[in-house]
Amino acid sequence: MLAARRLLSARLPKGVRSFAKGKPMPTSAEQWEKVLTTKPPNAPTGRSKYASMTVNAAYNLDCIDAVREDFAWLSGFMKDASTLQAIKEGEGGAADFVSDMGFMYQLSQAPDEEMSKYEAMEKEAVAKAVSKYKSLNPLTSQMLGSYFDEGVVEQTSDIADEVEALIRKVLKEVKVEIIAAAPLSDRQKSQILGVVSKYVDKNANIMLSDKVDESLIAGFQLLIEDRFVDLSAKKSLDNLMDTIPK
């Protein structure tokens, strides 16, 4: 693996080692270069090379859902100032950092009643107790080691947010929110989506959510990604009121 690091260090994250076991990881510099740099279909160029290569590898190693879940947790966990300060003050190298992150990920899954018991226990005992919970995906562990080696650990939350944005592009996900004056039936939702589908890619995976806002009086509003469409009675009433002399 040292050869891999020498070959890829100029362009790719340095940590081309496997910190986690149980899943097949690339075993040569050539394999790592391929999975890290081969873009999935529909993938745009990311602002961060770390986010782009993480998504490339997740897609090529067929673990995009698991990595997505891991990075959703990282996004929130690594935003905490006390967490970042603890990492700065921590000792050890990349493998220690990855081990600690894996421990914290499993600990985060423990219910409150278990957490209260862990407060009086040594870390080794707690680590053993939480080992029953899901571990970080091997690729996530791999990339965290790379971030540590590259000195970008403090950017992990931002990287995680961009990983999510890139994955949504790769999977052609389009967020659609319906805000209606009253609860909509499944038939009504289907009719609205039929209209929406004309304005998005035919292969788009529409991620639908809906909520009620009684102030709309009647009708509905649509939020399609960052596009807003107002078809509510409130909008019509507001427009009418604007025409009345004051």
Accessible surface in RSA format (square Angstrom, percent):
REM  Atomic radii and reference values for relative SASA: ProtOr
REM  Chains: A
REM  Algorithm: Lee & Richards
REM  Probe-radius: 1.40
REM  Slices: 20
REM RES _ NUM      All-atoms   Total-Side   Main-Chain    Non-polar    All polar
REM                ABS   REL    ABS   REL    ABS   REL    ABS   REL    ABS   REL
RES MET A   1    93.11  48.2  53.34  35.3  39.77  94.7  44.41  37.8  48.70  64.5
RES LEU A   2   126.66  70.5 125.01  89.4   1.65   4.1 125.01  87.8   1.65   4.4
RES ALA A   3    61.95  57.0  56.35  87.0   5.60  12.7  56.91  80.2   5.04  13.3
RES ALA A   4     2.16   2.0   1.21   1.9   0.94   2.1   1.21   1.7   0.94   2.5
RES ARG A   5    59.67  25.1  58.65  29.9   1.02   2.4  13.96  19.1  45.70  27.7
RES ARG A   6   174.91  73.4 150.87  76.9  24.04  57.2  77.65 106.1  97.26  58.9
RES LEU A   7    89.70  50.0  71.91  51.4  17.78  44.7  78.75  55.3  10.95  29.5
RES LEU A   8     0.81   0.5   0.71   0.5   0.10   0.3   0.81   0.6   0.00   0.0
RES SER A   9    51.87  43.8  38.26  51.1  13.61  31.4  18.29  39.0  33.57  47.0
RES ALA A  10    93.74  86.2  55.27  85.3  38.47  87.5  66.66  93.9  27.08  71.7
RES ARG A  11   129.00  54.2 117.36  59.8  11.64  27.7  66.40  90.7  62.60  37.9
RES LEU A  12     4.43   2.5   4.32   3.1   0.11   0.3   4.32   3.0   0.11   0.3
RES PRO A  13     1.71   1.2   1.38   1.3   0.33   1.2   1.38   1.1   0.33   2.1
RES LYS A  14    83.20  40.6  82.64  50.7   0.56   1.3  36.43  32.8  46.76  49.8
RES GLY A  15     0.00   0.0   0.00   N/A   0.00   0.0   0.00   0.0   0.00   0.0
RES VAL A  16     1.81   1.2   1.81   1.6   0.00   0.0   1.81   1.6   0.00   0.0
RES ARG A  17    63.29  26.6  63.04  32.1   0.25   0.6  44.26  60.5  19.03  11.5
RES SER A  18    47.00  39.7  26.29  35.1  20.71  47.7  19.52  41.6  27.48  38.5
RES PHE A  19    44.83  22.4  13.84   8.6  30.99  80.7  18.22  11.0  26.61  76.2
RES ALA A  20    23.11  21.3  14.81  22.9   8.30  18.9  20.07  28.3   3.04   8.1
RES LYS A  21   173.20  84.5 147.15  90.3  26.06  62.0 108.35  97.5  64.86  69.1
RES GLY A  22    77.20  95.2   0.00   N/A  77.20  95.2  41.67 114.3  35.54  79.6
RES LYS A  23   115.45  56.3 102.19  62.7  13.26  31.6  71.34  64.2  44.11  47.0
RES PRO A  24   116.32  84.8 100.39  91.5  15.93  57.9 111.92  92.4   4.41  27.4
RES MET A  25    24.94  12.9  10.41   6.9  14.53  34.6  11.96  10.2  12.98  17.2
RES PRO A  26    11.15   8.1   2.14   1.9   9.01  32.8   8.07   6.7   3.08  19.1
RES THR A  27   104.09  74.0  84.96  86.1  19.13  45.6  66.85  89.8  37.24  56.3
RES SER A  28    37.23  31.5  32.09  42.8   5.14  11.8  33.15  70.6   4.08   5.7
RES ALA A  29    10.31   9.5   6.65  10.3   3.66   8.3   6.65   9.4   3.66   9.7
RES GLU A  30   117.75  67.6 111.11  84.1   6.64  15.8  64.80 125.3  52.95  43.2
RES GLN A  31    85.40  47.8  81.98  59.9   3.41   8.1  32.08  68.3  53.32  40.4
RES TRP A  32     1.12   0.4   1.12   0.5   0.00   0.0   0.95   0.5   0.17   0.3
RES GLU A  33    48.11  27.6  48.11  36.4   0.00   0.0  14.11  27.3  33.99  27.8
RES LYS A  34   144.99  70.7 138.56  85.0   6.43  15.3  87.45  78.7  57.54  61.3
RES VAL A  35    15.92  10.5  15.83  14.3   0.09   0.2  15.92  13.8   0.00   0.0
RES LEU A  36     1.55   0.9   1.55   1.1   0.00   0.0   1.55   1.1   0.00   0.0
RES THR A  37    60.15  42.8  39.35  39.9  20.80  49.6  30.10  40.4  30.05  45.4
RES THR A  38    61.34  43.6  55.13  55.9   6.21  14.8  49.31  66.2  12.03  18.2
RES LYS A  39    99.96  48.8  79.75  48.9  20.21  48.1  60.45  54.4  39.51  42.1
RES PRO A  40     6.00   4.4   0.00   0.0   6.00  21.8   0.56   0.5   5.44  33.8
RES PRO A  41    81.97  59.7  68.95  62.9  13.03  47.3  81.48  67.3   0.50   3.1
RES ASN A  42    78.54  54.2  39.81  38.5  38.73  93.3  23.50  56.6  55.04  53.2
RES ALA A  43    21.42  19.7   4.91   7.6  16.51  37.5   5.02   7.1  16.40  43.4
RES PRO A  44    55.08  40.1  40.37  36.8  14.70  53.4  51.74  42.7   3.34  20.7
RES THR A  45   112.23  79.8  85.67  86.8  26.56  63.3  63.34  85.1  48.89  73.9
RES GLY A  46    14.72  18.2   0.00   N/A  14.72  18.2   2.52   6.9  12.20  27.3
RES ARG A  47   218.64  91.8 176.37  89.9  42.28 100.7  86.50 118.2 132.14  80.1
RES SER A  48    24.18  20.4  18.28  24.4   5.90  13.6  23.17  49.3   1.01   1.4
RES LYS A  49    87.84  42.9  76.64  47.0  11.20  26.7  58.87  53.0  28.97  30.9
RES TYR A  50    25.42  11.9  25.42  14.5   0.00   0.0  14.78  11.1  10.64  13.1
RES ALA A  51     0.00   0.0   0.00   0.0   0.00   0.0   0.00   0.0   0.00   0.0
RES SER A  52    18.59  15.7  17.13  22.9   1.46   3.4  16.83  35.8   1.76   2.5
RES MET A  53    11.13   5.8  11.13   7.4   0.00   0.0   8.89   7.6   2.24   3.0
RES THR A  54     0.09   0.1   0.09   0.1   0.00   0.0   0.09   0.1   0.00   0.0
RES VAL A  55     2.61   1.7   2.39   2.2   0.22   0.5   2.61   2.3   0.00   0.0
RES ASN A  56     8.71   6.0   8.71   8.4   0.00   0.0   0.00   0.0   8.71   8.4
RES ALA A  57     0.00   0.0   0.00   0.0   0.00   0.0   0.00   0.0   0.00   0.0
RES ALA A  58     0.00   0.0   0.00   0.0   0.00   0.0   0.00   0.0   0.00   0.0
RES TYR A  59    89.79  41.9  78.42  44.6  11.37  29.6  47.52  35.7  42.27  52.1
RES ASN A  60    54.83  37.8  22.67  21.9  32.16  77.4  13.29  32.0  41.54  40.1
RES LEU A  61    47.34  26.4  25.39  18.2  21.95  55.2  29.42  20.7  17.92  48.2
RES ASP A  62   134.34  94.1 111.52 111.0  22.82  54.0  30.94  72.8 103.40 103.1
RES CYS A  63    19.97  15.1  13.39  14.9   6.58  15.5  18.16  46.0   1.81   2.0
RES ILE A  64    23.05  13.1  21.66  16.1   1.39   3.3  21.66  15.6   1.39   3.8
RES ASP A  65   104.40  73.1  97.22  96.8   7.18  17.0  36.53  86.0  67.87  67.7
RES ALA A  66    41.57  38.2  33.53  51.7   8.04  18.3  39.59  55.7   1.98   5.2
RES VAL A  67     0.33   0.2   0.33   0.3   0.00   0.0   0.33   0.3   0.00   0.0
RES ARG A  68    51.34  21.6  49.72  25.3   1.61   3.8  22.15  30.3  29.19  17.7
RES GLU A  69    87.31  50.1  79.60  60.2   7.71  18.4  36.78  71.1  50.53  41.3
RES ASP A  70     4.31   3.0   4.31   4.3   0.00   0.0   0.00   0.0   4.31   4.3
RES PHE A  71     2.66   1.3   2.23   1.4   0.43   1.1   2.46   1.5   0.20   0.6
RES ALA A  72    68.50  63.0  46.02  71.0  22.48  51.1  54.60  76.9  13.90  36.8
RES TRP A  73    45.82  18.4  35.31  17.1  10.51  24.7  39.10  20.8   6.72  10.9
RES LEU A  74     0.00   0.0   0.00   0.0   0.00   0.0   0.00   0.0   0.00   0.0
RES SER A  75    17.19  14.5  17.19  22.9   0.00   0.0   8.74  18.6   8.45  11.8
RES GLY A  76    46.07  56.8   0.00   N/A  46.07  56.8  35.00  96.0  11.07  24.8
RES PHE A  77    44.36  22.2  33.60  20.8  10.76  28.0  41.84  25.4   2.52   7.2
RES MET A  78     1.73   0.9   0.34   0.2   1.39   3.3   0.34   0.3   1.39   1.8
RES LYS A  79   120.42  58.7  92.63  56.8  27.78  66.1  90.93  81.8  29.48  31.4
RES ASP A  80    66.12  46.3  58.14  57.9   7.98  18.9  24.24  57.0  41.88  41.8
RES ALA A  81    80.17  73.7  68.85 106.2  11.32  25.8  72.04 101.4   8.13  21.5
RES SER A  82    78.56  66.4  64.88  86.6  13.68  31.5  53.98 115.0  24.57  34.4
RES THR A  83    20.83  14.8  15.20  15.4   5.63  13.4  10.70  14.4  10.13  15.3
RES LEU A  84    36.23  20.2  35.52  25.4   0.71   1.8  35.70  25.1   0.53   1.4
RES GLN A  85    85.79  48.0  84.88  62.0   0.91   2.2  35.64  75.9  50.15  38.0
RES ALA A  86    62.10  57.1  49.30  76.1  12.79  29.1  54.23  76.4   7.87  20.8
RES ILE A  87    42.59  24.2  26.30  19.6  16.29  39.3  32.10  23.1  10.49  28.5
RES LYS A  88   123.31  60.2  87.27  53.5  36.04  85.8  48.33  43.5  74.98  79.9
RES GLU A  89   121.13  69.5  91.92  69.5  29.21  69.5  43.93  85.0  77.20  63.0
RES GLY A  90    50.01  61.7   0.00   N/A  50.01  61.7  29.42  80.7  20.59  46.1
RES GLU A  91   168.10  96.5 137.24 103.8  30.86  73.5  56.30 108.9 111.81  91.3
RES GLY A  92    53.76  66.3   0.00   N/A  53.76  66.3  25.81  70.8  27.95  62.6
RES GLY A  93    34.20  42.2   0.00   N/A  34.20  42.2  28.70  78.8   5.50  12.3
RES ALA A  94     8.62   7.9   2.51   3.9   6.11  13.9   2.51   3.5   6.11  16.2
RES ALA A  95    60.04  55.2  52.65  81.3   7.39  16.8  53.14  74.8   6.90  18.3
RES ASP A  96    72.56  50.8  69.62  69.3   2.94   7.0  13.94  32.8  58.62  58.5
RES PHE A  97    12.74   6.4   8.07   5.0   4.68  12.2  12.16   7.4   0.58   1.7
RES VAL A  98     8.59   5.7   7.52   6.8   1.07   2.6   7.52   6.5   1.07   2.9
RES SER A  99    73.60  62.2  59.11  78.9  14.49  33.4  32.89  70.0  40.71  57.0
RES ASP A 100    59.30  41.5  59.03  58.8   0.27   0.6  17.47  41.1  41.82  41.7
RES MET A 101     5.35   2.8   5.35   3.5   0.00   0.0   0.00   0.0   5.35   7.1
RES GLY A 102    17.57  21.7   0.00   N/A  17.57  21.7  17.29  47.5   0.28   0.6
RES PHE A 103    30.76  15.4  26.51  16.4   4.24  11.0  28.83  17.5   1.92   5.5
RES MET A 104    63.91  33.1  63.11  41.8   0.79   1.9  49.16  41.8  14.74  19.5
RES TYR A 105     9.50   4.4   9.50   5.4   0.00   0.0   6.26   4.7   3.25   4.0
RES GLN A 106    22.27  12.5  22.27  16.3   0.00   0.0   1.68   3.6  20.58  15.6
RES LEU A 107    25.01  13.9  24.67  17.6   0.34   0.9  24.67  17.3   0.34   0.9
RES SER A 108    63.34  53.5  23.95  32.0  39.39  90.7  32.57  69.4  30.77  43.1
RES GLN A 109    62.49  34.9  36.66  26.8  25.83  61.5  32.49  69.2  30.00  22.8
RES ALA A 110    10.69   9.8   0.00   0.0  10.69  24.3   0.00   0.0  10.69  28.3
RES PRO A 111    52.79  38.5  40.74  37.1  12.05  43.8  52.79  43.6   0.00   0.0
RES ASP A 112   122.40  85.7 113.66 113.1   8.74  20.7  34.99  82.4  87.41  87.2
RES GLU A 113   115.83  66.5 106.59  80.6   9.24  22.0  60.30 116.6  55.52  45.3
RES GLU A 114    29.48  16.9  29.48  22.3   0.00   0.0  14.69  28.4  14.79  12.1
RES MET A 115    70.75  36.6  69.45  46.0   1.31   3.1  69.29  58.9   1.46   1.9
RES SER A 116    70.92  59.9  54.74  73.1  16.17  37.3  42.69  90.9  28.23  39.5
RES LYS A 117   141.34  69.0 126.62  77.7  14.72  35.0  83.31  75.0  58.03  61.8
RES TYR A 118    23.14  10.8  18.32  10.4   4.83  12.6  15.40  11.6   7.74   9.5
RES GLU A 119   152.47  87.5 113.07  85.5  39.39  93.8  48.32  93.5 104.15  85.0
RES ALA A 120   101.93  93.7  60.85  93.9  41.08  93.5  71.94 101.3  29.99  79.4
RES MET A 121    76.46  39.6  53.74  35.6  22.72  54.1  47.92  40.7  28.54  37.8
RES GLU A 122   132.25  75.9 127.32  96.3   4.93  11.7  49.79  96.3  82.46  67.3
RES LYS A 123   104.04  50.8  94.47  58.0   9.57  22.8  70.69  63.6  33.36  35.5
RES GLU A 124   133.21  76.5 122.74  92.9  10.47  24.9  73.90 142.9  59.32  48.4
RES ALA A 125    43.96  40.4  33.64  51.9  10.31  23.5  40.51  57.1   3.44   9.1
RES VAL A 126     8.99   5.9   8.99   8.1   0.00   0.0   8.99   7.8   0.00   0.0
RES ALA A 127    36.06  33.2  31.82  49.1   4.24   9.7  32.14  45.3   3.92  10.4
RES LYS A 128   167.60  81.8 154.01  94.5  13.59  32.3 103.49  93.2  64.11  68.3
RES ALA A 129    33.61  30.9  18.11  27.9  15.51  35.3  29.74  41.9   3.87  10.3
RES VAL A 130     0.19   0.1   0.19   0.2   0.00   0.0   0.19   0.2   0.00   0.0
RES SER A 131    69.61  58.8  50.71  67.7  18.89  43.5  31.33  66.7  38.28  53.6
RES LYS A 132   141.36  69.0  99.27  60.9  42.09 100.2  72.09  64.9  69.27  73.8
RES TYR A 133    45.29  21.1  38.01  21.6   7.27  18.9  36.90  27.7   8.38  10.3
RES LYS A 134   109.12  53.2  94.00  57.7  15.12  36.0  80.01  72.0  29.11  31.0
RES SER A 135    70.91  59.9  59.02  78.8  11.90  27.4  34.33  73.1  36.59  51.3
RES LEU A 136     8.50   4.7   1.78   1.3   6.72  16.9   1.78   1.3   6.72  18.1
RES ASN A 137    11.19   7.7   5.44   5.3   5.76  13.9   6.03  14.5   5.16   5.0
RES PRO A 138    11.29   8.2  10.28   9.4   1.01   3.7  10.28   8.5   1.01   6.3
RES LEU A 139     0.06   0.0   0.06   0.0   0.00   0.0   0.06   0.0   0.00   0.0
RES THR A 140     0.00   0.0   0.00   0.0   0.00   0.0   0.00   0.0   0.00   0.0
RES SER A 141     6.54   5.5   6.54   8.7   0.00   0.0   0.23   0.5   6.31   8.8
RES GLN A 142     1.64   0.9   1.64   1.2   0.00   0.0   0.16   0.3   1.49   1.1
RES MET A 143     1.62   0.8   1.62   1.1   0.00   0.0   0.24   0.2   1.38   1.8
RES LEU A 144     0.02   0.0   0.02   0.0   0.00   0.0   0.02   0.0   0.00   0.0
RES GLY A 145     0.00   0.0   0.00   N/A   0.00   0.0   0.00   0.0   0.00   0.0
RES SER A 146     2.03   1.7   2.03   2.7   0.00   0.0   0.00   0.0   2.03   2.8
RES TYR A 147     0.05   0.0   0.05   0.0   0.00   0.0   0.05   0.0   0.00   0.0
RES PHE A 148    66.02  33.0  55.84  34.6  10.18  26.5  55.86  33.9  10.16  29.1
RES ASP A 149    37.26  26.1  16.79  16.7  20.47  48.4   6.22  14.6  31.04  31.0
RES GLU A 150    40.64  23.3  15.37  11.6  25.27  60.2   3.13   6.1  37.51  30.6
RES GLY A 151    64.49  79.5   0.00   N/A  64.49  79.5  34.08  93.5  30.41  68.1
RES VAL A 152    13.68   9.0  12.91  11.7   0.77   1.9  13.68  11.9   0.00   0.0
RES VAL A 153    13.55   8.9  12.26  11.1   1.30   3.1  12.26  10.6   1.30   3.5
RES GLU A 154   100.12  57.5  83.34  63.1  16.78  39.9  27.70  53.6  72.43  59.1
RES GLN A 155    89.77  50.2  88.71  64.8   1.07   2.5  25.78  54.9  63.99  48.5
RES THR A 156     0.22   0.2   0.04   0.0   0.18   0.4   0.00   0.0   0.22   0.3
RES SER A 157     8.32   7.0   8.32  11.1   0.00   0.0   8.19  17.4   0.13   0.2
RES ASP A 158    99.93  70.0  93.47  93.0   6.46  15.3  26.91  63.3  73.02  72.8
RES ILE A 159     4.11   2.3   3.07   2.3   1.04   2.5   4.03   2.9   0.08   0.2
RES ALA A 160     1.79   1.6   0.00   0.0   1.79   4.1   0.00   0.0   1.79   4.7
RES ASP A 161    62.34  43.7  53.34  53.1   9.00  21.3  29.33  69.0  33.01  32.9
RES GLU A 162    14.26   8.2  11.91   9.0   2.35   5.6   6.09  11.8   8.18   6.7
RES VAL A 163     0.59   0.4   0.59   0.5   0.00   0.0   0.59   0.5   0.00   0.0
RES GLU A 164    61.48  35.3  60.88  46.1   0.60   1.4  44.24  85.6  17.25  14.1
RES ALA A 165    49.90  45.9  46.09  71.1   3.82   8.7  48.48  68.3   1.42   3.8
RES LEU A 166    10.99   6.1  10.99   7.9   0.00   0.0  10.99   7.7   0.00   0.0
RES ILE A 167     0.17   0.1   0.17   0.1   0.00   0.0   0.17   0.1   0.00   0.0
RES ARG A 168    36.71  15.4  36.53  18.6   0.18   0.4   5.77   7.9  30.94  18.7
RES LYS A 169   126.68  61.8 120.95  74.2   5.73  13.6  65.83  59.3  60.85  64.8
RES VAL A 170     8.89   5.9   1.69   1.5   7.20  17.4   1.69   1.5   7.20  19.5
RES LEU A 171    59.54  33.2  45.61  32.6  13.94  35.0  50.20  35.3   9.35  25.2
RES LYS A 172    58.20  28.4  51.14  31.4   7.06  16.8  36.13  32.5  22.08  23.5
RES GLU A 173    18.08  10.4   8.13   6.1   9.95  23.7   0.00   0.0  18.08  14.8
RES VAL A 174    21.74  14.3  21.74  19.7   0.00   0.0  21.74  18.9   0.00   0.0
RES LYS A 175   117.05  57.1 116.52  71.5   0.53   1.3  62.88  56.6  54.17  57.7
RES VAL A 176     0.91   0.6   0.00   0.0   0.91   2.2   0.57   0.5   0.34   0.9
RES GLU A 177    42.62  24.5  42.02  31.8   0.60   1.4  10.22  19.8  32.40  26.5
RES ILE A 178     0.05   0.0   0.00   0.0   0.05   0.1   0.00   0.0   0.05   0.1
RES ILE A 179    19.61  11.2  19.61  14.6   0.00   0.0  19.61  14.1   0.00   0.0
RES ALA A 180     3.20   2.9   3.20   4.9   0.00   0.0   3.20   4.5   0.00   0.0
RES ALA A 181    13.31  12.2   6.32   9.8   6.99  15.9   6.32   8.9   6.99  18.5
RES ALA A 182    57.31  52.7  53.90  83.2   3.41   7.8  54.88  77.3   2.43   6.4
RES PRO A 183   111.60  81.3  90.30  82.3  21.30  77.4  93.58  77.3  18.02 112.0
RES LEU A 184    36.59  20.4  19.04  13.6  17.55  44.1  19.96  14.0  16.63  44.8
RES SER A 185    58.42  49.4  45.47  60.7  12.95  29.8  51.40 109.5   7.01   9.8
RES ASP A 186   118.82  83.2 109.27 108.8   9.55  22.6  39.55  93.1  79.28  79.1
RES ARG A 187   171.72  72.1 163.20  83.2   8.52  20.3  68.12  93.1 103.60  62.8
RES GLN A 188    77.87  43.5  77.18  56.4   0.69   1.6  17.68  37.6  60.18  45.6
RES LYS A 189    44.44  21.7  44.44  27.3   0.00   0.0  11.49  10.3  32.95  35.1
RES SER A 190    71.24  60.2  61.54  82.1   9.70  22.3  26.78  57.0  44.46  62.3
RES GLN A 191    94.54  52.9  81.91  59.9  12.64  30.1  44.85  95.5  49.69  37.7
RES ILE A 192    15.70   8.9  13.02   9.7   2.68   6.5  15.69  11.3   0.01   0.0
RES LEU A 193    42.26  23.5  41.24  29.5   1.02   2.6  41.39  29.1   0.87   2.3
RES GLY A 194    37.16  45.8   0.00   N/A  37.16  45.8  33.00  90.6   4.15   9.3
RES VAL A 195    80.82  53.2  80.70  73.1   0.12   0.3  80.70  70.1   0.12   0.3
RES VAL A 196     1.19   0.8   0.47   0.4   0.73   1.8   1.19   1.0   0.00   0.0
RES SER A 197    53.75  45.4  43.91  58.6   9.84  22.7  29.88  63.6  23.87  33.4
RES LYS A 198   161.98  79.0 124.45  76.4  37.53  89.4  79.84  71.9  82.14  87.5
RES TYR A 199   145.12  67.8 124.12  70.6  21.00  54.6  86.11  64.7  59.01  72.7
RES VAL A 200    24.26  16.0   4.53   4.1  19.73  47.5  13.39  11.6  10.87  29.5
RES ASP A 201    80.18  56.2  59.24  59.0  20.94  49.5  32.03  75.4  48.15  48.0
RES LYS A 202   191.07  93.2 151.43  92.9  39.64  94.4 101.69  91.5  89.37  95.2
RES ASN A 203    94.16  64.9  72.93  70.5  21.23  51.1  20.67  49.7  73.49  71.0
RES ALA A 204    22.05  20.3   1.39   2.1  20.66  47.0   1.39   2.0  20.66  54.7
RES ASN A 205    71.73  49.5  66.72  64.5   5.02  12.1  18.11  43.6  53.63  51.8
RES ILE A 206    46.73  26.6  23.77  17.7  22.97  55.4  23.77  17.1  22.97  62.3
RES MET A 207    83.54  43.3  75.66  50.1   7.88  18.8  76.23  64.8   7.31   9.7
RES LEU A 208    64.78  36.1  30.16  21.6  34.62  87.0  30.41  21.4  34.37  92.5
RES SER A 209    58.77  49.7  53.37  71.2   5.40  12.4  46.12  98.2  12.65  17.7
RES ASP A 210    65.40  45.8  40.21  40.0  25.19  59.6   2.00   4.7  63.40  63.2
RES LYS A 211   111.63  54.5 103.52  63.5   8.11  19.3  57.61  51.9  54.02  57.5
RES VAL A 212    67.86  44.7  39.02  35.3  28.84  69.5  39.02  33.9  28.84  78.2
RES ASP A 213    50.90  35.7  47.17  46.9   3.73   8.8  11.94  28.1  38.96  38.9
RES GLU A 214   144.04  82.7 125.36  94.8  18.68  44.5  41.60  80.5 102.44  83.6
RES SER A 215    64.32  54.4  45.48  60.7  18.84  43.4  48.93 104.2  15.39  21.6
RES LEU A 216     4.12   2.3   4.12   2.9   0.00   0.0   4.12   2.9   0.00   0.0
RES ILE A 217   104.70  59.6  76.20  56.8  28.51  68.7  82.11  59.1  22.59  61.3
RES ALA A 218    48.69  44.8  45.63  70.4   3.06   7.0  48.69  68.6   0.00   0.0
RES GLY A 219    37.41  46.1   0.00   N/A  37.41  46.1  22.18  60.9  15.23  34.1
RES PHE A 220    43.80  21.9  43.80  27.1   0.00   0.0  43.80  26.6   0.00   0.0
RES GLN A 221    25.36  14.2  25.36  18.5   0.00   0.0   0.00   0.0  25.36  19.2
RES LEU A 222     8.98   5.0   8.96   6.4   0.02   0.0   8.96   6.3   0.02   0.1
RES LEU A 223    64.04  35.7  62.91  45.0   1.14   2.9  62.91  44.2   1.14   3.1
RES ILE A 224    10.13   5.8  10.13   7.5   0.00   0.0  10.13   7.3   0.00   0.0
RES GLU A 225    66.15  38.0  48.41  36.6  17.74  42.2  34.31  66.4  31.84  26.0
RES ASP A 226   133.04  93.2 100.39  99.9  32.65  77.2  47.07 110.8  85.97  85.7
RES ARG A 227   116.10  48.7 112.09  57.1   4.01   9.5  65.12  89.0  50.98  30.9
RES PHE A 228   113.22  56.6  83.17  51.5  30.05  78.2  83.17  50.4  30.05  86.0
RES VAL A 229    59.16  38.9  56.17  50.9   2.99   7.2  59.10  51.3   0.06   0.2
RES ASP A 230    33.34  23.4  15.45  15.4  17.90  42.3   3.75   8.8  29.59  29.5
RES LEU A 231   101.60  56.6  81.05  58.0  20.55  51.7  88.13  61.9  13.48  36.3
RES SER A 232     3.37   2.8   0.31   0.4   3.06   7.0   0.71   1.5   2.66   3.7
RES ALA A 233    34.26  31.5  25.33  39.1   8.93  20.3  30.98  43.6   3.28   8.7
RES LYS A 234    78.81  38.4  78.81  48.4   0.00   0.0  45.45  40.9  33.36  35.5
RES LYS A 235    85.73  41.8  83.78  51.4   1.96   4.7  45.69  41.1  40.05  42.7
RES SER A 236    72.38  61.2  63.72  85.0   8.66  19.9  36.36  77.4  36.02  50.5
RES LEU A 237    81.09  45.2  77.23  55.2   3.86   9.7  80.69  56.7   0.40   1.1
RES ASP A 238    56.97  39.9  55.24  55.0   1.73   4.1  20.70  48.7  36.27  36.2
RES ASN A 239    73.30  50.5  69.15  66.8   4.15  10.0  25.21  60.7  48.09  46.5
RES LEU A 240   105.50  58.8 101.73  72.8   3.77   9.5 105.14  73.8   0.36   1.0
RES MET A 241   103.22  53.5  99.35  65.8   3.87   9.2  85.69  72.9  17.53  23.2
RES ASP A 242   110.34  77.3  81.17  80.8  29.18  69.0  26.39  62.1  83.95  83.7
RES THR A 243   101.35  72.1  71.43  72.4  29.92  71.3  71.82  96.5  29.53  44.6
RES ILE A 244    85.31  48.5  80.65  60.1   4.67  11.2  81.92  59.0   3.39   9.2
RES PRO A 245   125.27  91.3  96.61  88.1  28.65 104.1 108.66  89.7  16.60 103.2
RES LYS A 246   234.03 114.2 153.76  94.3  80.27 191.1 134.51 121.1  99.52 106.0
END  Absolute sums over single chains surface
CHAIN  1 A    14166.5      11349.3       2817.2       8196.7       5969.8
END  Absolute sums over all chains
TOTAL         14166.5      11349.3       2817.2       8196.7       5969.8
